[in-house]
Amino acid sequence: MAVLDARPAEPSAAAPLSARSTKGSLVKVAPLTLVLWVLAALYAFPLLWFLLSSFKPGSELFSYPLRLLPRDWTISGYTAAWSRFDFARYFLNTGLVAVLTTVFTVAVSAATGYAFAKYQSRWLRVFFLCILATTMLPTEVILPSTFAVIRDLGLYDSLAGIIVPSIITATGIFMFRQFFLTVPTELMEAARIDGAGEIRTFLQIMLPLARPIVVTLAIFSFQWRWNDYIWPLLVLNDQKNYTLQLALRSIVGAENIDWSILLSASVISLLPMVVIFAVFQRYIMNADINSGLKD
């Protein structure tokens, strides 16, 4: 009869090694994580103070000693900001400018970047360098000429005068061109063999691949137009056409500033940007452009 060996199995050496490696990696990562949390707290503290101050009455804003939390919570600044100023109209004007400009900017930048990336021509390369050179000029340099063109076109003191000059951006064109350069040409050739035209190839194949760039540029463009102040200040004269940033400036008086209303109005103006970023940030990811190709 065979005798069974009842001795316990020896412990594997891999488990202690794995535990030691995990512990070592945690020791290395912990200081960096702590530094990141400290930096995040330093950046978040002024924003938290700004948000909580909007719920303080005016008498507490400059009282000593300063307090982070309000003694008497109030929303009087929000109600006064919304009722005293025509915020609904300002929101509508700013939203209309931001949405239309973003849509046109993404469409024009995508088409232009696609042409620069996939069509070979010496003049296209020269034209692209000219567009890229505009990023080297300060905005203040081109404002007078842009204003003259808008005035001669009859777009002065209108929302169209803000939208039209903001459609073409060298940054957006450069982003799309650099992305489309990484897309294999075999995708276009396969689409042409299947009978797809240039417009169909761009709309149904190339543009969906560039979804991360579309979302990224859309967020940036919306933010630029929502927070724009200098150009609307030059173009708009009628208060009914004011954007939100000009309306916030009108709250600041020549001598007296109602800080409670100004803080509350500023928080209201930031809410759309916070919501848009929270909703669309998950769409900013890398596109797998080689998923449709065989080795």
SEVOSE-449527 format. One record per atom (N, C-alpha, C, CB): residue in one letter; x, y, z. Coordinates in steps of 0.2 Angstrom, whole numbers, padded with zeros to 4 digits, always signed. Glycine has a CB too. Example, Ala and Ser with C-alpha at 12.3 -4.5 7.8 and 13.67 -1.06 7.14 Angstrom:
# SEVOSE-449527
A+0066-0028+0039 A+0062-0022+0039 A+0066-0016+0039 A+0057-0022+0045 S+0064-0011+0035 S+0068-0005+0036 S+0064+0000+0039 S+0070-0003+0029 
# end
This chain:
# SEVOSE-449527
M+0004-0006+0000 M+0000+0000+0000 M+0004+0006+0000 M-0005+0000+0006 A+0003+0011-0004 A+0007+0017-0005 A+0005+0021+0001 A+0005+0021-0011 V+0010+0024+0004 V+0009+0029+0010 V+0009+0036+0007 V+0016+0028+0015 L+0003+0039+0009 L+0002+0046+0007 L+0006+0051+0011 L-0005+0048+0008 D+0009+0056+0008 D+0013+0061+0011 D+0009+0066+0014 D+0019+0064+0006 A+0008+0067+0020 A+0004+0072+0023 A+0007+0078+0025 A+0000+0069+0029 R+0013+0079+0023 R+0017+0085+0025 R+0014+0091+0022 R+0024+0084+0024 P+0013+0097+0025 P+0011+0103+0022 P+0015+0105+0016 P+0009+0108+0027 A+0012+0108+0011 A+0016+0111+0006 A+0020+0117+0008 A+0011+0113+0000 E+0026+0118+0005 E+0030+0123+0007 E+0027+0130+0004 E+0037+0122+0004 P+0027+0135+0008 P+0024+0141+0005 P+0028+0144-0001 P+0024+0147+0010 S+0025+0147-0006 S+0028+0149-0012 S+0032+0155-0010 S+0022+0151-0017 A+0037+0156-0014 A+0042+0162-0013 A+0039+0168-0017 A+0049+0160-0015 A+0034+0167-0021 A+0032+0172-0025 A+0027+0177-0021 A+0028+0170-0031 A+0024+0174-0016 A+0019+0178-0013 A+0023+0184-0008 A+0015+0174-0008 P+0028+0182-0005 P+0032+0187-0001 P+0035+0192-0006 P+0037+0184+0003 L+0038+0190-0011 L+0041+0195-0016 L+0035+0200-0019 L+0044+0191-0022 S+0029+0197-0020 S+0024+0201-0023 S+0022+0206-0017 S+0018+0197-0025 A+0021+0204-0011 A+0020+0209-0006 A+0025+0214-0005 A+0018+0205+0001 R+0031+0212-0005 R+0037+0217-0004 R+0037+0222-0010 R+0043+0213-0003 S+0036+0220-0016 S+0036+0224-0021 S+0030+0229-0021 S+0035+0221-0028 T+0024+0227-0019 T+0018+0231-0018 T+0019+0236-0013 T+0012+0227-0016 K+0022+0234-0007 K+0024+0239-0002 K+0029+0244-0004 K+0026+0235+0005 G+0034+0242-0008 G+0039+0246-0010 G+0036+0252-0015 G+0044+0243-0013 S+0031+0249-0019 S+0028+0254-0024 S+0024+0259-0020 S+0024+0251-0029 L+0021+0257-0015 L+0016+0262-0011 L+0021+0267-0007 L+0012+0258-0006 V+0027+0264-0005 V+0031+0269-0001 V+0034+0274-0006 V+0037+0265+0002 K+0035+0273-0012 K+0037+0277-0017 K+0032+0282-0020 K+0040+0274-0023 V+0026+0280-0020 V+0020+0284-0023 V+0017+0288-0017 V+0015+0279-0025 A+0018+0286-0011 A+0014+0290-0006 A+0017+0297-0005 A+0016+0287+0001 P+0023+0299-0006 P+0025+0306-0005 P+0023+0310-0011 P+0033+0307-0005 L+0023+0307-0017 L+0020+0311-0023 L+0013+0312-0022 L+0022+0307-0029 T+0009+0307-0020 T+0002+0308-0019 T+0001+0314-0014 T-0001+0302-0017 L+0005+0314-0008 L+0004+0319-0003 L+0005+0326-0006 L+0008+0318+0003 V+0010+0326-0010 V+0012+0333-0013 V+0006+0335-0018 V+0018+0332-0018 L+0003+0330-0022 L-0002+0332-0026 L-0009+0335-0022 L-0004+0326-0031 W-0010+0331-0017 W-0015+0333-0012 W-0014+0340-0009 W-0017+0328-0007 V-0008+0342-0007 V-0006+0348-0005 V-0007+0354-0010 V+0001+0349-0002 L-0005+0352-0016 L-0006+0357-0022 L-0013+0358-0023 L-0002+0355-0028 A-0017+0353-0023 A-0024+0353-0025 A-0028+0357-0020 A-0027+0346-0025 A-0026+0357-0013 A-0029+0361-0008 A-0027+0368-0009 A-0026+0358-0001 L-0021+0369-0011 L-0019+0376-0012 L-0023+0380-0017 L-0011+0377-0013 Y-0024+0376-0023 Y-0028+0379-0028 Y-0035+0379-0026 Y-0027+0374-0034 A-0038+0375-0022 A-0045+0374-0021 A-0047+0379-0016 A-0047+0367-0019 F-0042+0381-0011 F-0044+0386-0006 F-0047+0392-0008 F-0038+0387-0001 P-0043+0396-0013 P-0046+0402-0015 P-0053+0402-0018 P-0041+0406-0020 L-0054+0396-0022 L-0060+0395-0025 L-0066+0394-0020 L-0060+0389-0030 L-0064+0390-0015 L-0069+0389-0009 L-0070+0395-0006 L-0066+0383-0004 W-0065+0399-0004 W-0067+0406-0001 W-0071+0410-0005 W-0060+0409+0001 F-0070+0410-0012 F-0074+0414-0016 F-0081+0412-0016 F-0071+0414-0023 L-0082+0405-0016 L-0089+0402-0017 L-0093+0404-0010 L-0089+0395-0018 L-0089+0403-0004 L-0093+0404+0002 L-0094+0411+0003 L-0088+0401+0008 S-0090+0415+0001 S-0091+0423+0002 S-0097+0425-0002 S-0085+0427-0001 S-0099+0422-0007 S-0105+0424-0010 S-0111+0423-0006 S-0106+0420-0017 F-0111+0419-0001 F-0116+0418+0004 F-0116+0422+0010 F-0117+0410+0006 K-0111+0426+0010 K-0111+0431+0016 K-0114+0437+0015 K-0103+0432+0018 P-0117+0440+0020 P-0119+0447+0019 P-0114+0452+0018 P-0124+0449+0025 G-0115+0458+0016 G-0110+0463+0014 G-0106+0465+0020 G-0113+0469+0011 S-0109+0465+0026 S-0106+0467+0032 S-0100+0462+0035 S-0111+0468+0038 E-0101+0456+0032 E-0096+0450+0034 E-0090+0450+0030 E-0099+0444+0035 L-0090+0453+0024 L-0085+0452+0019 L-0078+0454+0021 L-0087+0455+0012 F-0078+0460+0024 F-0072+0463+0026 F-0072+0464+0034 F-0072+0470+0023 S-0076+0460+0038 S-0075+0460+0045 S-0069+0457+0047 S-0081+0457+0048 Y-0066+0459+0053 Y-0060+0456+0056 Y-0062+0453+0062 Y-0054+0461+0056 P-0059+0447+0064 P-0055+0443+0059 P-0059+0439+0054 P-0052+0437+0063 L-0056+0438+0048 L-0059+0435+0043 L-0061+0428+0044 L-0054+0435+0036 R-0067+0426+0042 R-0069+0419+0043 R-0071+0416+0036 R-0076+0419+0047 L-0069+0409+0036 L-0070+0405+0030 L-0078+0404+0029 L-0067+0399+0030 L-0081+0402+0034 L-0088+0400+0034 L-0092+0407+0036 L-0090+0395+0039 P-0098+0408+0033 P-0102+0414+0034 P-0105+0413+0041 P-0107+0415+0029 R-0106+0418+0045 R-0110+0418+0051 R-0117+0417+0050 R-0108+0424+0056 D-0119+0421+0045 D-0126+0421+0043 D-0127+0420+0036 D-0130+0428+0045 W-0129+0414+0034 W-0130+0412+0027 W-0135+0416+0024 W-0131+0404+0027 T-0134+0418+0018 T-0139+0422+0015 T-0138+0421+0007 T-0139+0429+0017 I-0144+0421+0004 I-0144+0421-0004 I-0146+0428-0007 I-0148+0415-0007 S-0146+0433-0002 S-0148+0439-0005 S-0144+0442-0011 S-0148+0444+0001 G-0138+0440-0011 G-0134+0443-0016 G-0136+0440-0023 G-0126+0441-0015 Y-0138+0433-0023 Y-0140+0430-0029 Y-0147+0433-0031 Y-0141+0422-0028 T-0151+0434-0026 T-0158+0436-0028 T-0157+0443-0031 T-0163+0436-0023 A-0153+0447-0028 A-0152+0454-0030 A-0149+0455-0037 A-0148+0458-0025 A-0144+0450-0038 A-0140+0450-0044 A-0145+0448-0050 A-0134+0445-0044 W-0149+0443-0049 W-0154+0441-0054 W-0160+0446-0055 W-0156+0434-0052 S-0162+0449-0050 S-0168+0453-0051 S-0166+0460-0053 S-0172+0454-0045 R-0160+0463-0050 R-0158+0470-0052 R-0156+0470-0059 R-0153+0472-0047 F-0152+0465-0062 F-0150+0465-0068 F-0153+0460-0073 F-0142+0464-0068 D-0154+0462-0079 D-0157+0457-0084 D-0153+0451-0086 D-0159+0461-0090 F-0152+0447-0081 F-0147+0441-0082 F-0150+0436-0087 F-0146+0438-0075 A-0156+0436-0087 A-0159+0431-0092 A-0157+0433-0099 A-0167+0431-0092 R-0157+0440-0101 R-0155+0442-0108 R-0148+0441-0109 R-0157+0449-0108 Y-0144+0443-0103 Y-0137+0442-0104 Y-0135+0435-0105 Y-0133+0445-0098 F-0138+0430-0101 F-0137+0423-0102 F-0138+0421-0109 F-0140+0419-0097 L-0144+0423-0112 L-0146+0421-0119 L-0141+0424-0124 L-0153+0424-0120 N-0139+0430-0123 N-0134+0433-0128 N-0128+0429-0128 N-0133+0440-0126 T-0125+0428-0122 T-0119+0425-0121 T-0119+0417-0123 T-0116+0425-0114 G-0125+0414-0121 G-0125+0407-0124 G-0126+0407-0131 G-0131+0404-0121 L-0130+0411-0134 L-0130+0411-0142 L-0124+0412-0145 L-0135+0417-0144 V-0120+0417-0143 V-0113+0418-0145 V-0108+0412-0144 V-0110+0425-0142 A-0108+0410-0138 A-0104+0404-0137 A-0106+0398-0141 A-0104+0402-0129 V-0112+0396-0141 V-0114+0390-0145 V-0113+0391-0152 V-0122+0388-0143 L-0115+0396-0155 L-0114+0397-0163 L-0107+0397-0165 L-0118+0403-0165 T-0103+0401-0161 T-0096+0401-0162 T-0093+0395-0162 T-0093+0407-0158 T-0094+0391-0157 T-0091+0384-0156 T-0093+0380-0161 T-0094+0381-0149 V-0099+0379-0163 V-0101+0375-0169 V-0098+0377-0175 V-0109+0375-0170 F-0098+0383-0177 F-0094+0385-0183 F-0087+0384-0183 F-0096+0393-0185 T-0084+0386-0177 T-0077+0385-0176 T-0074+0377-0177 T-0074+0387-0169 V-0078+0373-0174 V-0077+0366-0174 V-0077+0363-0182 V-0081+0361-0170 A-0083+0366-0185 A-0084+0363-0192 A-0078+0366-0197 A-0091+0366-0194 V-0077+0373-0196 V-0072+0376-0201 V-0065+0373-0199 V-0072+0383-0200 S-0063+0372-0193 S-0057+0370-0191 S-0056+0363-0193 S-0056+0370-0183 A-0061+0358-0192 A-0060+0351-0194 A-0059+0351-0202 A-0066+0347-0192 A-0063+0354-0206 A-0063+0354-0213 A-0056+0357-0215 A-0068+0358-0216 T-0054+0362-0213 T-0048+0366-0215 T-0042+0361-0213 T-0047+0372-0212 G-0042+0359-0207 G-0036+0354-0204 G-0036+0348-0208 G-0037+0353-0197 Y-0042+0345-0210 Y-0042+0339-0215 Y-0039+0341-0221 Y-0049+0337-0216 A-0040+0346-0224 A-0037+0348-0231 A-0030+0349-0230 A-0041+0355-0234 F-0028+0352-0225 F-0020+0353-0224 F-0017+0347-0223 F-0019+0358-0219 A-0020+0342-0220 A-0016+0336-0218 A-0016+0331-0224 A-0020+0333-0212 K-0022+0331-0228 K-0023+0325-0233 K-0022+0327-0240 K-0029+0322-0232 Y-0022+0333-0242 Y-0021+0336-0249 Y-0014+0339-0249 Y-0026+0341-0251 Q-0010+0336-0254 Q-0003+0338-0255 Q-0003+0344-0261 Q+0001+0332-0258 S-0001+0350-0258 S+0000+0355-0263 S+0005+0360-0259 S-0007+0359-0264 R+0009+0363-0263 R+0014+0368-0261 R+0010+0374-0258 R+0019+0370-0266 W+0005+0376-0261 W+0001+0382-0259 W-0002+0381-0253 W-0003+0385-0265 L-0005+0375-0252 L-0008+0373-0245 L-0003+0374-0240 L-0011+0366-0246 R+0003+0371-0241 R+0008+0372-0235 R+0010+0379-0234 R+0014+0368-0237 V+0010+0383-0239 V+0012+0390-0238 V+0006+0394-0234 V+0013+0394-0245 F+0000+0392-0236 F-0006+0395-0233 F-0007+0393-0226 F-0013+0393-0237 F-0005+0386-0224 F-0005+0384-0217 F+0000+0388-0213 F-0003+0377-0217 L+0006+0389-0216 L+0011+0393-0212 L+0009+0400-0211 L+0018+0393-0216 C+0005+0403-0216 C+0003+0410-0215 C-0003+0410-0209 C-0001+0412-0221 I-0007+0405-0209 I-0012+0404-0203 I-0008+0403-0197 I-0017+0399-0205 L-0003+0399-0197 L+0000+0397-0191 L+0004+0403-0188 L+0005+0392-0192 A+0006+0408-0193 A+0010+0414-0191 A+0006+0419-0187 A+0013+0417-0197 T-0001+0418-0188 T-0005+0423-0184 T-0005+0422-0177 T-0012+0422-0187 T-0003+0416-0174 T-0003+0414-0167 T+0003+0418-0164 T-0002+0407-0166 M+0008+0421-0168 M+0013+0424-0165 M+0012+0432-0164 M+0019+0424-0170 L+0006+0434-0167 L+0004+0441-0166 L+0000+0442-0160 L+0000+0443-0172 P+0001+0447-0156 P-0003+0448-0150 P-0010+0450-0153 P+0000+0454-0146 T-0015+0448-0149 T-0022+0450-0151 T-0023+0457-0152 T-0027+0447-0145 E-0020+0461-0148 E-0021+0469-0148 E-0019+0471-0155 E-0017+0472-0143 V-0014+0468-0158 V-0012+0470-0165 V-0017+0470-0170 V-0005+0466-0167 I-0021+0464-0170 I-0026+0463-0176 I-0033+0466-0174 I-0026+0456-0177 L-0034+0469-0168 L-0040+0471-0166 L-0042+0477-0170 L-0040+0473-0158 P-0038+0482-0171 P-0040+0488-0175 P-0043+0486-0182 P-0035+0493-0176 S-0039+0482-0186 S-0041+0480-0193 S-0047+0476-0192 S-0035+0476-0196 T-0048+0471-0188 T-0054+0467-0187 T-0060+0472-0186 T-0053+0462-0181 F-0059+0477-0181 F-0064+0481-0180 F-0067+0485-0186 F-0063+0486-0174 A-0062+0487-0190 A-0063+0491-0196 A-0067+0487-0201 A-0057+0493-0200 V-0065+0480-0202 V-0069+0476-0206 V-0076+0475-0204 V-0065+0469-0207 I-0077+0474-0197 I-0084+0472-0194 I-0088+0479-0195 I-0083+0471-0187 R-0085+0485-0194 R-0089+0491-0195 R-0091+0492-0202 R-0085+0497-0193 D-0087+0490-0207 D-0088+0491-0214 D-0093+0486-0217 D-0082+0491-0218 L-0094+0480-0214 L-0098+0475-0215 L-0105+0477-0212 L-0096+0468-0213 G-0106+0482-0208 G-0112+0483-0205 G-0114+0479-0199 G-0118+0483-0210 L-0109+0476-0196 L-0110+0471-0190 L-0108+0474-0184 L-0106+0465-0191 Y-0107+0481-0184 Y-0106+0484-0177 Y-0112+0484-0173 Y-0103+0491-0178 D-0111+0483-0166 D-0116+0483-0161 D-0121+0478-0163 D-0120+0490-0161 S-0119+0472-0164 S-0123+0466-0165 S-0119+0460-0163 S-0125+0465-0173 L-0123+0455-0161 L-0120+0448-0159 L-0116+0445-0165 L-0125+0443-0157 A-0118+0446-0171 A-0115+0443-0177 A-0108+0446-0177 A-0119+0445-0183 G-0107+0453-0175 G-0100+0456-0175 G-0095+0452-0170 G-0101+0463-0174 I-0098+0449-0165 I-0094+0445-0161 I-0092+0438-0164 I-0097+0444-0154 I-0097+0435-0167 I-0097+0428-0169 I-0092+0427-0175 I-0104+0425-0171 V-0093+0431-0180 V-0090+0430-0187 V-0082+0431-0186 V-0092+0436-0191 P-0079+0435-0183 P-0072+0435-0182 P-0069+0430-0178 P-0069+0442-0180 S-0073+0427-0174 S-0070+0422-0169 S-0071+0415-0172 S-0074+0422-0163 I-0073+0414-0178 I-0075+0407-0181 I-0068+0404-0182 I-0079+0407-0187 I-0064+0407-0186 I-0057+0404-0188 I-0052+0405-0183 I-0055+0407-0195 T-0049+0400-0180 T-0044+0400-0175 T-0038+0396-0178 T-0047+0398-0168 A-0032+0398-0177 A-0026+0395-0179 A-0025+0389-0175 A-0020+0399-0180 T-0027+0389-0169 T-0026+0384-0164 T-0030+0378-0166 T-0028+0386-0157 G-0037+0379-0167 G-0041+0373-0169 G-0039+0370-0176 G-0048+0376-0170 I-0037+0374-0181 I-0034+0371-0187 I-0028+0367-0186 I-0033+0377-0192 F-0024+0370-0182 F-0017+0366-0180 F-0019+0359-0177 F-0013+0370-0176 M-0024+0359-0172 M-0025+0353-0168 M-0028+0348-0173 M-0031+0355-0163 F-0033+0350-0177 F-0036+0345-0182 F-0030+0342-0187 F-0042+0348-0186 R-0026+0347-0190 R-0021+0345-0194 R-0016+0340-0191 R-0017+0351-0197 Q-0014+0341-0185 Q-0009+0336-0182 Q-0013+0330-0181 Q-0007+0339-0176 F-0019+0330-0179 F-0023+0323-0178 F-0024+0319-0185 F-0029+0324-0175 F-0026+0323-0190 F-0027+0319-0196 F-0021+0317-0200 F-0031+0324-0201 L-0015+0320-0198 L-0009+0317-0200 L-0007+0310-0198 L-0003+0322-0199 T-0010+0309-0192 T-0009+0302-0189 T-0014+0297-0191 T-0009+0303-0181 V-0019+0299-0195 V-0024+0294-0198 V-0021+0291-0204 V-0031+0298-0199 P-0020+0284-0204 P-0018+0281-0210 P-0022+0283-0216 P-0018+0273-0209 T-0018+0284-0222 T-0021+0285-0228 T-0025+0280-0231 T-0016+0288-0233 E-0023+0273-0229 E-0027+0267-0231 E-0034+0268-0230 E-0024+0261-0228 L-0036+0272-0224 L-0044+0272-0223 L-0047+0276-0228 L-0045+0276-0216 M-0044+0282-0231 M-0047+0286-0236 M-0047+0282-0243 M-0043+0292-0237 E-0042+0278-0244 E-0041+0274-0250 E-0047+0269-0250 E-0034+0271-0251 A-0048+0265-0244 A-0053+0260-0244 A-0060+0263-0245 A-0053+0257-0237 A-0061+0269-0242 A-0067+0273-0243 A-0069+0274-0250 A-0068+0279-0239 R-0063+0277-0254 R-0064+0278-0261 R-0065+0272-0265 R-0058+0282-0263 I-0062+0267-0263 I-0064+0260-0267 I-0071+0258-0266 I-0059+0255-0265 D-0074+0259-0260 D-0081+0258-0259 D-0085+0263-0262 D-0082+0257-0252 G-0083+0268-0265 G-0087+0273-0269 G-0089+0279-0265 G-0093+0269-0271 A-0086+0280-0259 A-0088+0286-0255 A-0084+0292-0258 A-0085+0285-0248 G-0088+0297-0258 G-0085+0304-0261 G-0081+0307-0255 G-0090+0308-0263 E-0078+0313-0257 E-0073+0316-0252 E-0077+0319-0246 E-0070+0322-0255 I-0083+0321-0247 I-0087+0324-0242 I-0090+0318-0237 I-0093+0328-0244 R-0092+0313-0240 R-0094+0307-0236 R-0088+0304-0232 R-0097+0302-0241 T-0083+0304-0235 T-0077+0301-0232 T-0075+0306-0226 T-0071+0301-0237 F-0075+0312-0227 F-0074+0317-0221 F-0079+0316-0216 F-0073+0324-0224 L-0085+0316-0217 L-0091+0316-0212 L-0092+0310-0209 L-0097+0318-0216 Q-0091+0304-0212 Q-0093+0298-0209 Q-0087+0294-0207 Q-0097+0294-0215 I-0081+0295-0209 I-0075+0292-0207 I-0070+0296-0203 I-0071+0289-0213 M-0068+0301-0206 M-0063+0305-0203 M-0065+0309-0197 M-0060+0310-0208 L-0071+0312-0198 L-0073+0317-0192 L-0075+0312-0186 L-0080+0320-0194 P-0078+0306-0186 P-0079+0302-0180 P-0073+0300-0177 P-0083+0296-0182 L-0068+0299-0181 L-0061+0297-0178 L-0058+0303-0174 L-0056+0295-0183 A-0060+0309-0176 A-0057+0315-0172 A-0062+0317-0167 A-0056+0321-0177 R-0066+0313-0164 R-0071+0315-0159 R-0067+0318-0153 R-0075+0309-0157 P-0061+0315-0150 P-0058+0318-0145 P-0056+0326-0146 P-0052+0314-0143 I-0053+0327-0152 I-0051+0334-0154 I-0058+0338-0155 I-0048+0334-0161 V-0063+0336-0157 V-0069+0339-0158 V-0072+0342-0151 V-0075+0335-0161 V-0072+0337-0146 V-0074+0339-0139 V-0069+0343-0136 V-0075+0332-0135 T-0063+0342-0137 T-0058+0347-0134 T-0058+0354-0136 T-0051+0344-0135 L-0058+0354-0143 L-0059+0361-0146 L-0066+0364-0144 L-0058+0361-0153 A-0071+0360-0144 A-0078+0363-0142 A-0078+0366-0135 A-0083+0358-0143 I-0074+0363-0130 I-0074+0365-0123 I-0070+0371-0123 I-0071+0360-0119 F-0064+0371-0126 F-0060+0377-0126 F-0063+0383-0130 F-0053+0376-0130 S-0066+0382-0136 S-0070+0387-0139 S-0075+0390-0135 S-0072+0385-0146 F-0079+0386-0132 F-0085+0388-0128 F-0082+0393-0122 F-0089+0383-0125 Q-0077+0390-0119 Q-0074+0394-0113 Q-0071+0401-0116 Q-0068+0390-0110 W-0068+0401-0122 W-0065+0407-0124 W-0071+0412-0125 W-0061+0406-0131 R-0076+0410-0129 R-0082+0415-0130 R-0086+0417-0124 R-0086+0412-0136 W-0087+0412-0119 W-0090+0414-0114 W-0087+0419-0109 W-0092+0407-0109 N-0080+0418-0109 N-0076+0423-0105 N-0074+0429-0108 N-0071+0419-0101 D-0075+0429-0115 D-0072+0435-0119 D-0075+0442-0116 D-0074+0434-0126 Y-0071+0446-0116 Y-0073+0453-0113 Y-0070+0459-0118 Y-0070+0454-0106 I-0064+0459-0120 I-0061+0464-0124 I-0065+0465-0130 I-0054+0463-0125 W-0066+0460-0134 W-0069+0461-0141 W-0077+0463-0140 W-0069+0454-0145 P-0081+0460-0136 P-0088+0462-0135 P-0088+0469-0133 P-0091+0458-0130 L-0083+0471-0129 L-0083+0478-0126 L-0082+0483-0132 L-0077+0479-0121 L-0078+0481-0137 L-0076+0486-0143 L-0082+0486-0148 L-0070+0483-0146 V-0086+0480-0148 V-0091+0479-0154 V-0098+0481-0151 V-0091+0472-0156 L-0099+0480-0145 L-0106+0481-0143 L-0107+0488-0139 L-0108+0475-0138 N-0112+0491-0141 N-0114+0498-0138 N-0121+0498-0134 N-0114+0503-0143 D-0125+0494-0137 D-0132+0494-0135 D-0132+0489-0129 D-0137+0492-0140 Q-0135+0491-0123 Q-0135+0487-0117 Q-0139+0480-0118 Q-0137+0491-0111 K-0144+0481-0122 K-0148+0475-0124 K-0144+0469-0127 K-0154+0476-0128 N-0138+0471-0130 N-0134+0466-0133 N-0128+0464-0129 N-0131+0468-0140 Y-0128+0466-0123 Y-0122+0465-0119 Y-0121+0457-0117 Y-0123+0468-0112 T-0115+0455-0117 T-0114+0448-0115 T-0113+0448-0107 T-0108+0445-0118 L-0112+0442-0104 L-0112+0442-0097 L-0106+0445-0094 L-0112+0434-0095 Q-0100+0445-0097 Q-0095+0448-0094 Q-0095+0456-0094 Q-0088+0446-0098 L-0098+0459-0099 L-0100+0466-0099 L-0105+0468-0094 L-0102+0468-0106 A-0110+0463-0093 A-0114+0464-0088 A-0111+0464-0081 A-0120+0459-0088 L-0107+0460-0080 L-0103+0460-0073 L-0099+0466-0072 L-0098+0453-0073 R-0096+0468-0078 R-0092+0475-0077 R-0097+0481-0075 R-0089+0476-0084 S-0103+0480-0078 S-0108+0486-0076 S-0110+0486-0069 S-0114+0485-0081 I-0109+0480-0065 I-0110+0480-0058 I-0105+0484-0054 I-0110+0473-0056 V-0099+0485-0057 V-0094+0488-0053 V-0095+0496-0055 V-0087+0486-0056 G-0097+0500-0049 G-0098+0507-0050 G-0092+0511-0050 G-0102+0509-0045 A-0092+0517-0051 A-0086+0521-0052 A-0083+0522-0045 A-0088+0528-0055 E-0087+0522-0040 E-0085+0524-0033 E-0086+0518-0028 E-0087+0530-0030 N-0093+0516-0028 N-0095+0510-0024 N-0096+0504-0027 N-0101+0513-0020 I-0094+0499-0024 I-0094+0492-0027 I-0098+0488-0022 I-0088+0489-0029 D-0104+0485-0024 D-0108+0480-0020 D-0105+0473-0021 D-0115+0480-0022 W-0100+0472-0017 W-0096+0466-0017 W-0101+0459-0016 W-0091+0465-0012 S-0106+0460-0012 S-0110+0454-0011 S-0114+0452-0018 S-0115+0455-0006 I-0116+0457-0022 I-0119+0456-0028 I-0114+0454-0033 I-0123+0462-0030 L-0108+0457-0033 L-0103+0455-0038 L-0101+0448-0037 L-0097+0460-0038 L-0100+0446-0031 L-0098+0439-0030 L-0103+0434-0032 L-0096+0438-0023 S-0109+0435-0030 S-0115+0431-0032 S-0116+0431-0040 S-0121+0433-0029 A-0115+0436-0043 A-0116+0436-0050 A-0110+0433-0054 A-0116+0443-0053 S-0104+0433-0051 S-0099+0429-0054 S-0099+0422-0053 S-0092+0432-0050 V-0102+0420-0047 V-0103+0413-0046 V-0109+0410-0052 V-0106+0411-0039 I-0114+0414-0053 I-0119+0412-0058 I-0116+0412-0064 I-0125+0417-0058 S-0111+0416-0066 S-0108+0416-0073 S-0104+0410-0074 S-0104+0422-0074 L-0101+0407-0068 L-0097+0401-0069 L-0100+0395-0069 L-0092+0401-0063 L-0107+0395-0067 L-0110+0388-0067 L-0111+0385-0074 L-0117+0389-0065 P-0112+0388-0079 P-0112+0384-0086 P-0106+0381-0088 P-0115+0389-0091 M-0100+0384-0086 M-0094+0382-0088 M-0092+0375-0084 M-0088+0387-0087 V-0094+0376-0077 V-0093+0370-0073 V-0097+0364-0075 V-0095+0372-0066 V-0103+0365-0077 V-0108+0360-0079 V-0105+0357-0086 V-0115+0362-0080 I-0103+0361-0091 I-0101+0358-0097 I-0095+0354-0096 I-0100+0364-0102 F-0090+0357-0092 F-0084+0353-0091 F-0085+0346-0088 F-0079+0357-0087 A-0090+0346-0083 A-0091+0340-0079 A-0095+0335-0084 A-0096+0341-0073 V-0099+0337-0089 V-0102+0333-0093 V-0098+0330-0098 V-0108+0336-0096 F-0094+0334-0101 F-0090+0332-0107 F-0083+0330-0106 F-0090+0338-0112 Q-0080+0331-0100 Q-0073+0329-0099 Q-0072+0321-0100 Q-0071+0331-0092 R-0077+0317-0099 R-0076+0310-0100 R-0075+0308-0108 R-0081+0306-0097 Y-0077+0313-0112 Y-0076+0311-0119 Y-0069+0313-0122 Y-0082+0315-0123 I-0065+0316-0118 I-0058+0318-0120 I-0054+0312-0119 I-0056+0324-0117 M-0053+0308-0124 M-0049+0301-0123 M-0046+0300-0130 M-0054+0295-0122 N-0041+0295-0130 N-0038+0294-0136 N-0042+0290-0141 N-0031+0290-0134 A-0042+0291-0147 A-0045+0287-0152 A-0041+0282-0155 A-0048+0292-0158 D-0044+0276-0156 D-0041+0270-0159 D-0041+0271-0166 D-0043+0263-0156 I-0037+0274-0170 I-0038+0275-0177 I-0036+0269-0181 I-0033+0281-0179 N-0033+0264-0178 N-0031+0258-0182 N-0035+0253-0181 N-0024+0256-0180 S-0041+0254-0178 S-0046+0248-0176 S-0049+0246-0183 S-0051+0251-0171 G-0049+0250-0188 G-0052+0247-0194 G-0048+0244-0199 G-0056+0253-0197 L-0041+0244-0197 L-0036+0241-0202 L-0034+0234-0200 L-0030+0246-0202 K-0032+0230-0205 K-0029+0224-0204 K-0022+0224-0205 K-0032+0219-0209 D-0018+0220-0201 D-0011+0220-0202 D-0008+0218-0208 D-0008+0215-0196 
# end
